[in-house]
């Protein structure tokens, strides 16, 4: 299990490296995804370091702030920034606002927000993010980008996140029933496998990406 976790962290680092190296071919505002991956890496390595130093360390605050608070928001901003249709862009703005309100309300109403991982906040955030990706896909299908979608990296970012979060949703729903050692192992294995699949897709599609915006203009 630990080996699998280290491999996944290695994939994060590779994604960050090649996002930076090939950023000119990855579309507008790719710096937002670069920042999101960087913060994800910080959260993972910081939590791992703290747990190795003291297994009793509560890492929830770091994930609640860095991942739920910042990374999710960056994803919303990314898809909003790339959406071109006026109506669809307004929908994206509403979804972004809904997530910010969801996160803010959770902090105010949940006194254990930074002590116990806020699963409900996470669940709502994932649902809203999936809607945001669907809106973005609709915007792609309504534009010339559909003609070169194979090489349009933002599309593959969306697909990667769908793989990750659709795979995680059932786990969030049934996670409360995980109460035996074998079920905990299965639970962690599924989460790692889904993340590995999604982030490998995000990594591999970097190499087939082209600067679509300039090609269409």
C-alpha positions in Angstrom: 0.0 0.0 0.0 2.8 2.4 0.9 4.6 1.7 -2.4 1.4 2.5 -4.3 1.1 5.8 -2.4 4.7 6.7 -3.3 4.1 5.8 -6.9 1.1 8.1 -7.0 3.1 11.0 -5.5 5.7 10.4 -8.2 3.0 10.7 -10.8 2.0 14.1 -9.2 5.6 15.3 -9.6 5.8 14.1 -13.2 2.6 15.9 -14.1 3.9 19.1 -12.5 7.2 18.8 -14.3 5.7 18.1 -17.8 3.0 20.7 -17.3 5.7 23.3 -16.8 7.9 22.0 -19.6 5.1 21.8 -22.2 2.9 24.6 -20.9 3.0 26.5 -24.3 1.1 23.6 -25.9 -1.4 23.0 -23.1 -3.8 25.9 -23.8 -4.8 29.1 -22.0 -4.6 29.5 -18.3 -2.7 26.2 -17.8 -0.9 28.0 -15.0 -4.1 27.4 -12.9 -3.7 23.6 -13.3 0.0 23.9 -12.6 -0.8 25.7 -9.3 -3.5 23.2 -8.4 -1.1 20.3 -8.9 1.6 22.0 -7.0 -0.7 22.6 -4.0 -1.8 19.0 -4.2 1.8 17.9 -4.0 2.4 20.2 -1.0 -0.6 18.8 0.8 0.4 15.1 0.1 4.1 15.5 1.1 3.3 17.7 4.1 0.8 15.2 5.4 3.1 12.3 4.8 6.0 14.0 6.5 3.8 14.9 9.6 2.4 11.4 9.8 5.9 9.9 9.6 7.0 12.2 12.4 3.9 11.5 14.5 1.3 8.9 13.4 -1.2 10.6 15.6 -1.0 13.9 13.8 -4.4 15.2 12.5 -3.8 16.1 8.8 -7.4 17.1 8.2 -6.7 20.9 8.4 -4.2 20.7 5.6 -6.5 18.8 3.3 -9.5 21.0 4.3 -7.6 24.2 3.5 -5.2 23.2 0.7 -7.3 20.7 -1.3 -11.0 21.6 -0.5 -10.3 25.3 -0.1 -7.8 26.0 -2.8 -7.4 23.2 -5.3 -11.1 22.7 -5.9 -11.6 26.5 -6.3 -8.8 26.6 -8.8 -10.5 23.8 -10.9 -13.7 25.9 -10.9 -11.8 29.0 -12.0 -10.0 27.0 -14.7 -13.2 25.7 -16.4 -14.9 29.1 -16.0 -12.0 30.9 -17.7 -12.1 28.5 -20.7 -15.8 28.6 -21.2 -16.7 30.9 -24.1 -20.5 30.8 -24.4 -22.1 33.7 -22.6 -24.9 31.7 -21.0 -22.6 28.8 -20.1 -20.1 31.2 -18.6 -22.8 32.6 -16.4 -23.6 29.0 -15.3 -20.0 28.4 -14.5 -19.9 31.6 -12.4 -22.9 30.4 -10.5 -21.3 27.0 -9.9 -18.1 28.7 -8.6 -20.2 30.9 -6.3 -22.2 27.9 -5.1 -19.0 26.1 -4.2 -17.5 29.1 -2.4 -20.7 29.5 -0.4 -20.7 25.7 0.3 -17.2 25.9 1.7 -17.8 29.1 3.6 -21.0 27.9 5.2 -19.4 24.6 6.2 -16.6 26.5 8.0 -19.2 28.6 9.9 -21.7 25.9 10.7 -19.4 22.9 11.3 -17.4 23.4 14.4 -15.3 20.3 13.7 -14.5 21.4 10.1 -10.8 21.4 10.6 -10.7 18.4 13.0 -12.8 15.8 11.1 -12.6 15.7 7.3 -15.8 17.4 6.1 -17.3 14.7 3.9 -20.5 16.5 3.1 -18.7 19.6 2.0 -16.4 17.4 -0.2 -19.4 15.5 -1.6 -21.3 18.7 -2.6 -18.1 20.2 -4.0 -17.5 17.2 -6.2 -21.0 17.2 -7.5 -20.7 20.9 -8.4 -17.3 20.4 -10.0 -18.7 17.6 -12.1 -21.5 19.9 -13.3 -18.8 22.5 -14.1 -16.9 20.0 -16.3 -20.1 19.0 -18.1 -20.9 22.7 -18.8 -17.3 23.1 -20.1 -17.7 20.0 -22.4 -21.0 21.4 -23.7 -19.1 24.6 -24.5 -16.4 22.6 -26.4 -19.1 20.8 -28.4 -20.6 24.1 -29.4 -17.3 25.5 -30.8 -14.6 24.6 -33.3 -12.6 23.0 -30.5 -14.6 19.8 -31.1 -12.7 19.4 -34.3 -9.4 19.0 -32.6 -10.5 17.7 -29.3 -8.0 14.8 -29.3 -5.2 17.3 -28.9 -7.1 19.8 -26.7 -5.5 19.4 -23.3 -8.2 21.1 -21.2 -10.7 18.5 -22.4 -8.4 15.8 -21.0 -8.0 17.6 -17.7 -11.8 17.4 -17.5 -11.9 13.7 -18.4 -9.2 13.0 -15.8 -11.1 14.7 -13.1 -14.3 12.9 -14.0 -12.5 9.6 -13.8 -11.2 10.5 -10.3 -14.3 12.0 -8.8 -16.9 9.7 -10.3 -14.8 6.9 -8.9 -14.6 8.5 -5.5 -18.3 9.4 -5.1 -19.5 5.8 -4.3 -16.7 5.5 -1.8 -17.8 8.7 -0.1 -21.4 7.5 0.0 -20.5 4.1 1.5 -17.4 5.1 3.3 -19.2 5.3 6.7 -19.8 1.5 6.5 -16.1 0.8 6.3 -15.4 -0.5 9.8 -13.3 -3.7 9.5 -9.5 -4.0 8.7 -10.1 -5.8 5.3 -12.7 -3.2 4.3 -10.4 -0.4 5.2 -7.7 -1.9 3.0 -10.2 -2.3 0.1 -11.4 1.3 0.6 -7.8 2.7 0.5 -6.9 0.5 -2.5 -9.9 1.7 -4.5 -9.2 5.4 -3.7 -5.5 5.0 -4.8 -6.4 3.1 -7.9 -9.0 5.6 -9.1 -6.5 8.5 -8.4 -3.8 6.6 -10.2 -5.9 6.0 -13.3 -7.1 9.6 -13.4 -3.8 11.3 -12.9 -2.0 8.9 -15.3 -4.5 10.0 -17.9 -3.7 13.6 -17.1 0.0 12.9 -17.4 0.0 10.9 -20.6 -2.3 13.3 -22.6 0.2 16.1 -22.0 2.4 14.5 -24.7 -0.3 14.6 -27.4 -1.5 18.1 -26.6 -1.1 21.0 -29.1 -1.6 24.7 -29.0 -5.2 24.5 -30.2 -6.2 28.2 -29.6 -3.6 29.5 -32.0 -4.4 26.8 -34.6 -8.0 27.8 -34.7 -7.3 31.5 -34.7 
